[in-house]
């Protein structure tokens, strides 16, 4: 394997694995300070995530929206933008999904399901596309604008859910009218996992194929690598960046629509669960690679599903897994300082080997010449 390949594997695989391993170790130390056995915590963390079929189904169900919210970060990042507004796109996508029946009655069955999900995706796409427009035409930093727009989106969500769109029968927990049974998103045959998992996997694969297997995706990555060079060769960088933002936002909006159509059946405060923020971590661990988002989302879905088991067995708060996610995020960011170091080290080692080989060859040539001179002197003396 070439040095460049080894360095790429180290940066994209070894560093995230080491960071996650360090986060698990730190989490064990954290619970140990509270008087809980780290070993027992690690065992229950694994059992709660992947210990049996029930755990697997819970994990996969939690992983579905994380795949989509992670794409809200990963796709714009490939275009050179750091967008962290997936939470806002998700809640507005859920609101659009629940709000479509207020405008007209969707047809029953699959066409109606596709329509409400498409409404959610379009809501999220329009919201994050606005981030790209502000960045390209007004120079507004996309990280700050997407974060602040996330809070604005949550405010709009609460206004409509608790105001014009509120179901009069929802007393203690304001919500919209429930979706009709015929247009709700069902479960996979024989499993307690909704079809949102399939939507998430398909979206990740499609995004990966688009980024790495199409000319449009290649142009987007060129813009993300060097926007000035992209403009010099005539690429429409403004349009490519806005499209990337819209696609990422559409994925997060689709996640919100799936949560409404498959889990909550209404738009309510339960939709504001931090899935968009967890998606940021998933994207960073996956190095913003849509293909790698799938296993990483499953891993973090497992962390989320293990929280209830930790609460029942060890009397830890259900939200204690958020501490684990926090450790992981800090270590992933810290590992960025080591990116490229393996390549530099390998380059130095290659140079050292080349210098040693050159010195050895020089020494060999000198010894050969000295031996030849010695042989010539002996012949003359004879």
Number of C-alpha atoms within 10 A of each C-alpha: 5 8 15 15 11 13 21 16 13 19 20 17 15 12 19 22 14 15 21 19 14 16 22 20 16 17 23 19 15 16 16 14 11 9 9 16 14 19 12 14 21 16 12 19 23 15 18 24 27 22 14 10 12 13 19 21 19 20 25 25 23 25 30 26 30 33 36 38 36 35 32 37 31 32 32 31 25 22 27 19 21 20 26 29 33 37 34 33 37 40 38 34 38 36 30 28 32 29 24 18 18 12 7 8 10 19 14 13 14 12 11 18 24 16 17 28 29 20 25 34 31 24 28 37 29 20 26 35 22 19 27 29 19 17 19 17 9 9 10 15 16 23 16 15 19 26 18 14 22 24 14 13 20 19 14 16 25 21 13 17 24 19 13 9 20 20 17 11 11 13 9 6 13 21 26 24 21 17 23 16 12 14 22 24 23 17 15 13 9 6 10 16 21 22 17 29 24 13 18 26 20 15 20 24 16 15 22 20 14 16 21 16 12 12 11 13 21 16 18 30 23 20 23 20 15 12 19 14 13 18 14 9 8 9 17 15 21 16 14 21 29 24 21 27 33 27 24 32 39 32 35 41 40 37 35 38 38 32 28 30 28 20 16 18 24 26 34 24 16 14 23 18 11 14 24 29 18 24 31 26 26 32 28 20 27 22 18 23 23 26 18 20 30 26 15 22 30 23 19 24 25 26 24 25 27 25 21 20 21 24 14 11 11 15 11 18 14 16 13 19 21 15 14 21 21 15 19 25 21 13 20 23 15 12 15 14 9 12 16 14 14 18 18 14 13 16 15 12 12 13 12 12 12 12 12 12 12 12 12 12 12 12 12 12 12 12 12 12 12 12 12 12 12 11 12 12 11 10 9 7 7 6
